[in-house]
Amino acid sequence: MQKSLLIPSLSLGVFALLSMELGAMGILPIIAQKYSINVADAGWVVSIFALIVAVTAPILPPLVAKYESKRTLLICLFVFSLTSLLASFTENFILLLILRAIPAFFHPIFCALALSLAADSVPPEESPKAVAKVFVAVSAGMTLGVPLTSFIASNTNLESAFWFFALINALAFVATLLCVPKQEKTHNISHKEQFIVLIKPVVWASVLVVVALNGAMFGFYSYMSEFLLNFTQISFNAISALLLVYGLANVCGNIIAGKALIQRPKSVIKIVPLALIALYILLFFGGANALFATTILLVLGIFAGIGNNIAQYAIASPIPQAKELANGLFIASGNIGVTIGASLCGLFISLQGSQYSVIAAILLICLAIFLLIVREKLLKSEIS
């Protein structure tokens, strides 16, 4: 019984964590209003979280590997819940940023342990399937966590959104306490040999691809509620519904990408960034129309879901012998991308208005395409 509930419990924890991290994206205008700041400054509640995760992802998980896994998971969830609860009471924006920064240090620890325990809970040949179930929670965190947070805050207040974060992490704490067996670490994965791959130029080109691609997709997504509120001019309830539609489309994109990257990886990598640019351009010129914006966001969500998988594929495929390092680099570079993307989109909003967050995303996609071309040439030179 306990073993059968292991993966659902880990998935609940990942969902709670991702809802807490990404949920703030859906309430940036409310945070800006609450603390009497502009929405670009409010974006730091997203950026500071992502930046800390980016720096610590390759470092902290190995440092805690020797400690008992269940206890470490419980400590992480306790921190997530407590800081969210405290955030609901703060009237100072700087203190809010501190309360967002603290759990960010525990984010990569929890994610790494959750994936590791999921993989170890089944025979080796079934581990990809088990890990994939945990990854579903990542999409669910965006699909449900962000619109739920937006809906709660818009219909009650900002404090209730933070109570929501505290509650779901507390539920994950209880589930972990009851359903995750105590398990001492039986092995410590050494990264010594894996670090050799860092001398490959293609690895760093791939890292930059992830930074640019994630920066574009999540940078715009960070301010999507702002775009819809001030440019499309729709209500917060409608925004919550559109965020849900976008998230569900994102899940569909993940499913499509799984097969597409196996069958035609080169074609997918070439087509998807170009499609993203086309969709962002359409959104820039036609996003003021609610029906048109809804249609574009539905399609954009699908391609962004595929884009997420392209980012992971780009960094993992050149170094299959170093999977653990690749995952650490992916988490780190992805969060650096979120930080840069959110900051750049926020800058464009400050200078020109909500509509121009799309231009920032287009520029980052163009950079990603250039880097993908460089990456492809480096791959060919390695083969030859």
N, C-alpha and C positions, 0 to 999 in steps of 0.2 A: 504493500500500500504506500509506504513512505517513498520507495524508489519510484513508483509509478507517478507520484506527484512532484518528483524532483524537477523535471524540465518545466512543467507549468508554473512552479514556484519561482524558478529562475527567470522565466519569461515575464511573470508579473513584476519582479524586481526591475528588470530591464525596461519594461513599459513605464513603471513609476519614475525611474530615473530619466528616461528620455522625455517623458511628459513634463517633468520639472525643468529640464534643460531647455527644451524647444518650446514649451508652452508659453514662455515669456514673449515669443515672437508674435503671438496673437493678441497681446494686450499692450503693446508699446504705446499706442496713443493714450490709453488709460493711465499707464505709468507716467507719461509725460504730463498729463493733466493733474494727476495726484501730487506730483512733486514740483509742479510749476517750472518745467524744463522743456526744451524742444525735443522732438521725437528722435532726432539724431543722437542727442545725449542719452536719451532713454535706451537707445540701442546698445549701450554699454552693458546692460544686464545680460545681454546675449553674448556680446563680444568678450567680456572678461571671463565668462565661463569657458567659452571655446578656446581662448588663448591659453588658459591654465592647463586645460586638457591636452592641448597641442604640445606644450612643453613637457608635461609629466608622463604622457602615454608610453614612451619607450623606456622610462626609467623606473617608475614606482612599482608596477606589477612584479618585476623580478625581485625587488627589495623585500616584498612581503610574502614571497613564494614559500618561505620556510615556515610560516605560521599556519595554524589550523584554519582551513578554508571557511567552515561555517561561521566561526567566530569573527573572521574578517568581514564576511558578507553582512553579518548582523551589525557590526560597528559602522560599516558604510551606510546601511539603511537607517540606522539611528541618527547619524549625522544629517542625512538627506531630510529626514522628517523634522528633526529639531530646528535646523536652520530655516526651513520653510515656515515653520510655526512662528519663529522669532521674527521673520521677515514680515509677517502679517501685522505686527505691532509697531514696526519702525516708521517714524515720521521723517527720517533723514535719509536722503538719497545715497550719500556716501556709505552709511551703515548698511543700506540695502545692498550696495555693491559688495561690501565685505561678506555679507551673508550669502551672496551668490558665489563669491570666490571660494569660500571654505569647502562646500561640497564638491566643487570642481576638482579638487585634489584627489578625491575619493572615487571619482567617475571612472578613470581607466582601471583602477584596482578592481572595482566591482564587475565591470564588463569583461575584463580578462579572466577573472575567476569563474564567472557565469558560463562563459564559452568553454573553458577548460573542464569544468565539472560536467557540463552537458556532453562533451566529447568522451569523457572518461566513464560515463554512466552506461554506455552501450559497447558492444564489440567494435573493434577498429573499423571494420568495413561499413558499419552503420553510423559512424561518428559524423560524417557530413550532413546526414539527415537530421541528427539530433541538434547539431549546431544551427542548421537552417531554421529549426523551430524557434530557437532563441532569437534569431535574426528577424523573424516575423514581428517580434515585440518591438523592434526598432521602428519598423514601418508603422506599427500600431500606435507607437508613441507620438508620431507625427500625424497619423490619420485621425486618431481620436483625441489624443492629449491636447494638441493645439486648438482645435475647434471647441473642445469641451471647456478649456481654460477661457477662451474668448467668450463663449456663451455664458459661463458662470460670472465672469467679471462684468460683462455688459448688462446682465440682468440683476446683479446684486451690487458688488463692489470689488475693489482690488484685493481687499483682505481675504475675501472668500476664495479667490483664486489660489492664494498661498495656503489657505486651509486645505484646499483640494490636493495640492502637492503633498502637504504633510500627511493627509489621510491615506492616500494611496501608497505612500512609502511606509507608513505604519502598518497597513494591511500586508504589504510585501514582507515586512519584518516578521509579522506573526506567521505568515506562510513559510518563510525560511526557517523560523524557529521550530515549527511543527513538522515540516515535510522534507527538509534537507538534512541528511544524516551527517553526524560528526565524522570527519574524515581528515586524518593527518596527511600532509603532502608526502607522497611516496617517492617523488623525484623532483629535482630542480632542473629546469631546462636551461642549459648554458647557451648564451648568445655569442660566445667567443668565436666559434667557427663561422657563425652566420654573419658577423660583422665584416668578414672579408669581402662580402658582396658590395659593401659601401664604396669600394674603390672603382666600381663600374659607373661610368658616366650615365648609362641608360637608367640606372636607379634614380639618380638625382633629376634627370629629365622627367621621369615618371612621377616623382614627388611633386615637381612643379606643375605637371599636368593636373594632378589631384587638387593642388592649391587653387589653380585658376578655375577649374571646372566646378569644384565645390563652392568657390567664392562667388561665381556667377549665379548658380542655382539657389544656394542658401542665402546669399546676400540679398537677392530680390525677395526670396521667401520671408526673410526677416521683416521686411517692410511691406509685405503683401497687404496686410490689414490697413496700413496707412495709405497705400495706393488705392485700394477699393473704397476707403472712407472719403478721401479728399479728391481723388481724380474721377473714379467711377461714380462716387457719391451715392452709396447705398448704405443701408442701416447695418448696425452691428450684428443683428440676428442673421441678416442675409450674408454678411461677411463670414460668420461662423459656419453657415451652410456651405459657402464656397470653399472655405478651408477644408471642410470635410470632403467635398467633391474632389478637390485637388489631391488630398491625401489618399483617397480610394483609387484615384487614377494613378497615383504614384505606385501603389501596390501592384496594380495591373502592369505597370511598366517593369517592375521587378520580375514579375512572372515571365513577361515577354523576353526580357533580357537574358534570363537563364538559358533559354533555348537558343536565342539568336547569337549569343556570344560563343556558343559551342559550334554552331553550324557555319556562321559567317562573321567571325570577329572583326576582320579588317573592314568589311563593308559597314558594319554597325558603327564602328569607331569613326568612320568618315562621314556617315550620313547624319547621325544624331546631333553633333555640334552644329552642323549647318541648319538642321531643322529647328534647333533651339533659337538660333539667331533669327530665323524667319518668324518664329512665333513671338519673340520679344519685340520685333519690329511691328508686327500686327497689333500687339498689345499697346505699343507706344502711340500708334496713330488711331487705333479704334477702341482703346480701353475705356473711353468715357461712356460708351454704350454698354449698359448692364448685360444685355443678352449676348452681345458680341464678346464681351470680356469673359463671361461665363463659359462660352464655347471654347475660346482660346485657352483659358485656364484648365479646362478639362483635358485638352490635347497636350498642353504644356506639362501637366502633371504626369501623363504617361511617358513623355520623352524625358522628363526629369528623373523618373524612376529608372529608366534605362541608363540615363547618364550617371546615376549613383553607382550602378554596376560596372559601367565603363571605367569609372575612377578606380574602383577596387581591382578590376582586371588589369588596368594599366600598370599598377604598381606591383601586383603579385605575379603576373605571368612571366616577367623577365627573371625572377629569382625563385623558382619553385623549390629550390633546396633550402630556402630560408623563410619558411611560412610564418614563423612567430615574429621575426623581425619585420617582414612585409606587413603583417597586421598592425604592428606597433607604428610603423611609418605611415600606414594608411590612416589610422586614427589621428596621429599627430598632424600630418599634412592636411587632412580633411578639416580639422578644427582651425588650423592656421587659415585655411581658405575661408571658413565661415567668418573668422575675425576680420580678414582683409575685405571680404565681400560686403559684410555688414557696414564696415567703416566707410568703404568707397560709396556704397549706395546711400548711406546717411549723409555723406559729403555732398553728393549730387542733389539730394533732397533739400539740403540747407541752402545750396546755391541757386537751384532752379525750380524746385517743387517736386511733389510726389511722383509725377509722371516720369521724371528723369532718373529714377532708380533703375528703370529698364535700360537706359543707355549705359549705365555702369555695368550691368549684367552682360550687355552685348560686347563691351570692350574686353571683359574678362574671358568671354567665350572665344573671341578672336585670338587672344593670347593663348588660350588652351589649344586652339587649332594649330597655331605656329609651333607650340611645344610638342604636340603630337607628331608633327612632321619631323621635328628634330629627333624625337624618340625613335621614330621608324627608321631614320637613317642610322642611328646608333645601333639599333638592333641588327640591321643589315651588315654593318661593319663588323659586329661581333661574330656573325655567322660566317662571313667571308674570312 
